[in-house]
Amino acid sequence: MIEKECAVTCVRRIFFMTTLIEYLHRTIAVSDRLQQEIDRITRQRTVEKGQYLLRAGERCDVIRFVEQGLLRGYYIEQEKEITNWLAIDGEFATSFYSFITREASTESIEAIETTVLSEIKYADLQALYRDFPETERIGRILTENYYIKLEGRLLASHFKTAKERYEQLMDAHPILLQRAPLGYIASYLGISQETLSRIRAQY
């Protein structure tokens, strides 16, 4: 238990108020000219807990970097909210299908905590790729990470037990278990809240 608490503390220390520029510096070489352009096209925004950034049926025109806070993407199936993803400090968040295809989103995006964001519009991002080819590496990494998470969740839903799915999340993102409501965690894992409570009681 002490080790788990230490892991959560370490994650908080690493990702507390990570800025977009800090993230980019860890990924690519950011020239002064590139940083000036990013500063020009990036919008800083704070959203309150419970505020929606996107609703199903709208087109997603913005990619967001979570500097501090927690967002969730969810869709409605048979009048029930299904949590599709959770994005925390130091992660990108958007409705990827809508953002890439320019079609209406099937999911909504909601702030679970008061959240500090850096936002870039679709058109500005495409211009950034064109004028600064090194930034395309960011796009590739985002796409790869999204695919890995998507396939990981698909495989887990077919081949892992509820307990194994919980343990996988606990190992990969322990801080989510401290900050996201249990109902959202259960939905994200594809299990009932009662099952999640029984699993948590074993630790």
C-alpha positions in Angstrom: 0.0 0.0 0.0 2.9 2.4 0.8 4.4 1.7 -2.6 1.1 2.5 -4.3 0.8 5.8 -2.4 4.4 6.6 -3.3 3.6 5.9 -7.0 0.7 8.3 -6.9 2.7 11.0 -5.2 5.5 10.7 -7.8 3.0 10.9 -10.7 1.5 14.1 -9.2 5.0 15.6 -8.9 5.9 14.8 -12.5 2.7 16.0 -14.1 1.7 18.9 -11.9 1.0 21.8 -14.2 2.9 20.5 -17.2 2.8 23.1 -20.0 2.5 22.4 -23.7 5.9 23.9 -24.4 7.5 21.7 -21.7 5.9 18.6 -23.3 7.1 19.6 -26.8 10.7 20.3 -25.6 10.8 16.7 -24.3 9.6 15.4 -27.7 11.2 17.5 -30.4 13.7 20.3 -30.8 11.7 23.5 -30.4 13.4 26.5 -32.0 12.7 30.1 -30.9 10.7 30.6 -34.1 8.6 27.5 -33.5 8.0 28.5 -29.9 6.9 32.0 -31.0 4.4 30.4 -33.5 3.1 28.0 -30.9 2.6 30.9 -28.5 0.7 32.8 -31.2 -1.7 30.1 -32.2 -2.3 28.6 -28.7 -5.2 29.6 -26.6 -4.9 29.3 -22.8 -8.2 28.4 -21.1 -9.5 27.3 -17.7 -12.8 25.4 -17.6 -14.7 24.7 -14.4 -15.7 21.3 -13.2 -18.8 20.0 -15.0 -18.3 22.3 -18.0 -18.6 20.8 -21.5 -16.0 21.4 -24.1 -17.9 19.5 -26.8 -21.3 17.9 -27.1 -22.2 14.9 -29.3 -23.4 16.2 -32.7 -20.9 19.1 -32.8 -17.7 19.0 -34.9 -14.5 19.0 -32.9 -12.3 21.8 -34.2 -9.8 22.0 -31.4 -7.1 19.7 -29.9 -6.4 20.3 -26.2 -3.4 19.7 -24.0 -4.3 19.3 -20.3 -1.8 21.3 -18.3 -3.6 20.5 -15.1 -6.9 18.8 -14.4 -9.0 15.9 -15.8 -11.3 15.5 -18.8 -13.4 12.6 -19.9 -14.9 11.7 -23.3 -18.1 9.7 -23.3 -20.9 8.6 -25.6 -24.5 7.6 -25.0 -25.6 4.0 -25.6 -29.1 2.9 -24.7 -29.6 6.0 -22.6 -26.4 5.2 -20.6 -23.2 7.2 -20.5 -20.2 5.2 -21.5 -16.8 6.7 -20.6 -14.6 6.3 -23.7 -11.4 8.0 -22.3 -9.9 10.0 -19.5 -7.2 12.6 -20.0 -5.1 13.9 -17.1 -2.2 16.4 -16.5 0.3 16.2 -19.4 -2.0 14.5 -21.9 -3.7 15.6 -25.1 -7.4 15.3 -25.5 -9.8 15.7 -28.3 -12.6 13.8 -30.2 -10.0 12.2 -32.5 -12.4 10.8 -35.1 -14.3 14.1 -35.5 -11.1 16.2 -35.4 -9.5 14.2 -38.1 -12.5 13.5 -40.4 -14.1 16.9 -39.8 -17.4 15.1 -39.2 -19.8 15.5 -36.2 -18.6 13.9 -33.0 -20.4 11.0 -31.5 -19.0 11.7 -28.1 -19.1 14.6 -25.6 -16.1 16.0 -23.6 -16.6 17.2 -20.0 -14.3 18.6 -17.4 -14.3 16.3 -14.3 -12.1 18.8 -12.4 -11.4 22.5 -12.9 -8.9 22.2 -15.8 -6.2 24.4 -17.3 -5.9 23.8 -21.0 -3.8 24.9 -24.0 -5.9 24.7 -27.2 -4.9 24.7 -30.9 -7.5 24.9 -33.7 -7.5 22.4 -36.5 -6.5 24.9 -39.2 -3.7 26.3 -37.1 -2.3 22.8 -36.5 -2.3 21.9 -40.2 -0.4 25.2 -40.9 2.0 24.3 -38.1 2.7 20.8 -39.8 3.2 22.6 -43.1 5.5 25.3 -41.9 7.4 23.3 -39.3 7.8 19.7 -40.5 9.4 18.7 -37.2 6.0 19.1 -35.5 4.6 16.2 -37.6 6.4 14.0 -35.1 4.0 15.1 -32.5 1.1 14.2 -34.7 2.6 10.7 -35.3 3.2 10.1 -31.6 -0.4 11.2 -30.8 -1.8 8.8 -33.4 0.4 5.9 -32.3 -0.5 6.4 -28.6 -4.2 6.7 -29.5 -4.1 3.4 -31.5 -2.2 1.6 -28.8 -4.7 2.6 -26.1 -7.6 1.8 -28.3 -6.3 -1.7 -29.2 -5.2 -2.3 -25.6 -8.8 -1.5 -24.3 -10.3 -3.8 -27.1 -8.0 -6.7 -26.2 -8.6 -6.2 -22.4 -12.4 -6.2 -22.9 -12.2 -9.5 -24.7 -9.4 -11.4 -22.9 -9.0 -9.9 -19.4 -11.1 -10.3 -16.3 -12.5 -7.3 -14.5 -9.8 -7.6 -11.9 -7.1 -7.8 -14.5 -8.4 -4.7 -16.2 -8.4 -2.8 -12.9 -4.9 -3.9 -12.1 -3.8 -2.8 -15.6 -5.2 0.6 -15.0 -3.7 0.7 -11.5 -0.3 0.0 -12.9 -0.5 2.4 -15.9 -2.4 5.3 -14.4 -2.7 5.0 -10.6 -3.5 8.7 -10.2 -6.8 8.2 -12.1 -8.0 6.0 -9.3 -7.5 8.8 -6.9 -9.1 11.6 -8.9 -11.8 10.2 -11.2 -15.2 9.2 -9.7 -15.7 5.5 -9.3 -18.7 5.5 -11.7 -16.5 6.9 -14.5 -13.7 4.4 -13.8 -16.1 1.5 -13.8 -17.6 2.6 -17.1 -14.2 3.1 -18.6 -13.2 -0.5 -17.6 -16.5 -1.9 -18.9 -17.7 -3.2 -15.5 -20.4 -2.3 -13.0 -19.6 0.1 -10.1 -20.5 -2.7 -7.7 -17.9 -5.0 -9.3 -15.3 -2.3 -9.1 -16.1 -1.7 -5.4 -15.6 -5.4 -4.7 -12.3 -5.5 -6.6 -11.0 -2.3 -4.7 -11.9 -3.9 -1.4 -9.3 -6.6 -2.1 -6.4 -4.0 -2.0 
